[in-house]
Amino acid sequence: MRKNVGDFDRMARVLIGLFFLSMPVIVGAPETPAQYGAIAAGLLFGGSLIWSAIKGFCFVYSWLGISSCRVS
């Protein structure tokens, strides 16, 4: 896999991912099934953002032919 996520994009992904991962703590205990689903979706989304930041590769970017890496 070729890296297609630049430094600024990686930092933004980590910050946004941490926000989504911290949402259960911020919001509190879920009371309805919809809230459980929203928390699960947020955890998956936040985790995938952090994973793509660590790996430096985004599948969506590759499908769209986008790269935020500098050309050297």
Backbone as CSV, one residue per row, in Angstrom:
resi,resn,N_x,N_y,N_z,CA_x,CA_y,CA_z,C_x,C_y,C_z
1,MET,0.851,-1.178,0.000,0.000,0.000,0.000,0.893,1.236,0.000
2,ARG,0.585,2.104,-0.877,1.323,3.346,-1.004,0.683,4.410,-0.128
3,LYS,1.499,5.182,0.577,0.949,6.212,1.466,0.268,7.294,0.644
4,ASN,-0.924,7.692,1.088,-1.657,8.749,0.401,-2.266,9.760,1.381
5,VAL,-1.814,9.724,2.632,-2.299,10.656,3.647,-1.111,11.479,4.137
6,GLY,-1.192,12.798,3.965,-0.112,13.692,4.351,-0.073,13.964,5.850
7,ASP,0.957,14.720,6.273,1.169,14.979,7.700,0.020,15.744,8.346
8,PHE,-0.433,16.831,7.710,-1.531,17.619,8.276,-2.800,16.779,8.346
9,ASP,-3.057,16.022,7.300,-4.234,15.157,7.247,-4.161,14.093,8.344
10,ARG,-2.991,13.552,8.598,-2.826,12.543,9.645,-3.116,13.127,11.018
11,MET,-2.595,14.325,11.284,-2.853,14.954,12.587,-4.335,15.253,12.757
12,ALA,-4.992,15.723,11.696,-6.422,16.007,11.765,-7.210,14.724,12.025
13,ARG,-6.812,13.637,11.384,-7.500,12.355,11.585,-7.357,11.863,13.026
14,VAL,-6.174,12.032,13.605,-5.971,11.605,14.997,-6.842,12.432,15.932
15,LEU,-6.867,13.742,15.742,-7.676,14.604,16.622,-9.166,14.295,16.496
16,ILE,-9.639,14.162,15.275,-11.065,13.864,15.070,-11.384,12.462,15.581
17,GLY,-10.475,11.516,15.352,-10.670,10.153,15.846,-10.740,10.097,17.359
18,LEU,-9.854,10.839,18.020,-9.899,10.892,19.488,-11.193,11.515,19.989
19,PHE,-11.699,12.509,19.267,-12.981,13.103,19.634,-14.093,12.060,19.584
20,PHE,-14.147,11.290,18.483,-15.187,10.273,18.362,-15.010,9.157,19.393
21,LEU,-13.771,8.798,19.701,-13.549,7.759,20.706,-13.912,8.227,22.107
22,SER,-13.838,9.529,22.352,-14.165,10.048,23.686,-15.654,10.382,23.846
23,MET,-16.434,10.282,22.801,-17.858,10.632,22.877,-18.633,9.853,23.942
24,PRO,-18.409,8.547,24.139,-19.157,7.863,25.206,-18.894,8.467,26.584
25,VAL,-17.692,8.947,26.822,-17.369,9.562,28.114,-18.047,10.925,28.221
26,ILE,-18.064,11.677,27.127,-18.653,13.020,27.124,-20.171,12.952,27.262
27,VAL,-20.795,12.065,26.499,-22.263,11.987,26.456,-22.818,11.296,27.697
28,GLY,-22.146,10.287,28.174,-22.635,9.554,29.335,-23.198,8.204,28.932
29,ALA,-23.847,7.555,29.876,-24.377,6.209,29.650,-25.553,6.245,28.679
30,PRO,-25.564,5.343,27.700,-26.686,5.288,26.758,-27.941,4.746,27.434
31,GLU,-29.076,5.260,26.998,-30.349,4.844,27.587,-31.249,4.120,26.594
32,THR,-31.024,4.319,25.312,-31.866,3.689,24.294,-30.986,2.899,23.334
33,PRO,-31.587,1.957,22.597,-30.813,1.205,21.599,-30.195,2.105,20.529
34,ALA,-30.865,3.184,20.183,-30.314,4.101,19.184,-29.025,4.750,19.690
35,GLN,-28.975,5.042,20.970,-27.758,5.626,21.533,-26.617,4.609,21.547
36,TYR,-26.920,3.344,21.814,-25.895,2.308,21.731,-25.348,2.216,20.307
37,GLY,-26.235,2.280,19.326,-25.812,2.234,17.926,-24.962,3.425,17.542
38,ALA,-25.346,4.599,18.034,-24.569,5.805,17.730,-23.186,5.724,18.355
39,ILE,-23.101,5.192,19.559,-21.803,5.046,20.218,-20.937,4.035,19.458
40,ALA,-21.536,2.917,19.054,-20.785,1.909,18.302,-20.277,2.476,16.978
41,ALA,-21.128,3.227,16.284,-20.717,3.837,15.018,-19.598,4.847,15.238
42,GLY,-19.702,5.632,16.289,-18.652,6.604,16.605,-17.332,5.939,16.938
43,LEU,-17.386,4.839,17.682,-16.164,4.115,18.011,-15.517,3.512,16.764
44,LEU,-16.330,2.948,15.883,-15.792,2.386,14.641,-15.203,3.480,13.746
45,PHE,-15.912,4.587,13.622,-15.435,5.682,12.786,-14.156,6.288,13.357
46,GLY,-14.149,6.547,14.653,-12.959,7.110,15.298,-11.769,6.167,15.209
47,GLY,-12.018,4.895,15.419,-10.946,3.909,15.306,-10.389,3.806,13.899
48,SER,-11.270,3.876,12.900,-10.790,3.797,11.517,-10.000,5.045,11.130
49,LEU,-10.390,6.200,11.654,-9.612,7.409,11.378,-8.216,7.316,11.979
50,ILE,-8.125,6.844,13.213,-6.820,6.713,13.851,-5.987,5.643,13.149
51,TRP,-6.613,4.551,12.749,-5.890,3.497,12.038,-5.323,4.018,10.715
52,SER,-6.112,4.766,9.966,-5.613,5.294,8.688,-4.525,6.339,8.912
53,ALA,-4.584,7.062,10.018,-3.519,8.020,10.329,-2.226,7.285,10.671
54,ILE,-2.317,6.196,11.401,-1.126,5.425,11.760,-0.512,4.785,10.514
55,LYS,-1.347,4.189,9.678,-0.851,3.512,8.487,-0.452,4.495,7.378
56,GLY,-1.058,5.697,7.370,-0.766,6.669,6.315,-1.464,6.342,5.014
57,PHE,-2.496,5.520,5.074,-3.209,5.091,3.876,-4.713,5.174,4.116
58,CYS,-5.419,5.736,3.155,-6.877,5.850,3.229,-7.482,5.164,2.007
59,PHE,-8.354,4.179,2.246,-8.977,3.452,1.148,-9.844,4.358,0.285
60,VAL,-10.564,5.278,0.911,-11.426,6.188,0.146,-10.577,7.068,-0.774
61,TYR,-9.450,7.564,-0.265,-8.548,8.358,-1.106,-8.070,7.533,-2.297
62,SER,-7.751,6.264,-2.077,-7.264,5.445,-3.182,-8.358,5.209,-4.219
63,TRP,-9.602,5.021,-3.782,-10.701,4.844,-4.723,-10.939,6.094,-5.561
64,LEU,-10.756,7.260,-4.930,-10.992,8.526,-5.629,-9.736,9.041,-6.339
65,GLY,-8.609,8.394,-6.132,-7.359,8.831,-6.756,-6.789,10.091,-6.143
66,ILE,-7.047,10.305,-4.838,-6.604,11.498,-4.134,-5.382,11.150,-3.283
67,SER,-4.475,12.116,-3.129,-3.358,11.957,-2.223,-3.071,13.298,-1.599
68,SER,-2.918,13.332,-0.285,-2.581,14.580,0.401,-1.102,14.606,0.782
69,CYS,-0.335,13.613,0.307,1.107,13.578,0.547,1.804,14.568,-0.382
70,ARG,2.892,15.125,0.121,3.707,16.005,-0.719,4.426,15.177,-1.775
71,VAL,4.569,15.756,-2.942,5.334,15.100,-4.013,6.784,15.459,-3.817
72,SER,7.646,14.435,-3.706,9.060,14.733,-3.489,9.915,14.320,-4.668
